[in-house]
């Protein structure tokens, strides 16, 4: 990653954001984003994009220094040499670090060194076991504006029982999905989107779920996202 454009492209990949979706969120044309990839991020946009992706302005511009702001890095213990991430921080800590996962070759896999810190009492209040919780990026735009594509989601892998109207992460035909779920007649699984105008509900029988590899990965218990635009 020799240029700020290369680093921007890598950040979009980390967030599962396509250049066209990113352009729409920033109110620019896809050609603008392609120009940034080729010529580098404009100086006038560095602060905006550094804040958006929670990275250091200096790192985004030149690749020098730490990628993430020092105050955040200082709150995290060093990652073990083997790359594993302990579910809890040091003994007596009030926070839990949830490993970040992404879909690789149709399998959900942890990214060593990537995690999200969550207050431990919040997990306890939701009865979410730290060892069963992971983070991932919202893969589509069907749940906008509740959480748009690229939003960070917390998933409880131990909770796969369908509660009508609750939101779940799914694996379907080798791709990641997030939907509200409900159960229909004879155990039919119904998938609903927040944006129902552009994403109509879908229904799958037990047989269809089996042959299409439709698996419930877990319950969405937390999400975080930035506003796509500044008012005015």
Helices and strands as residue ranges (DSSP letters): H 4-14, H 19-26, H 30-39, H 43-53, H 57-62, H 70-74, E 95-104, E 107-119, H 120-125, G 130-132, E 133-137, E 152-156, E 167-172, E 175-183, G 185-187, E 189-192, E 202-204, H 206-211, E 215-224
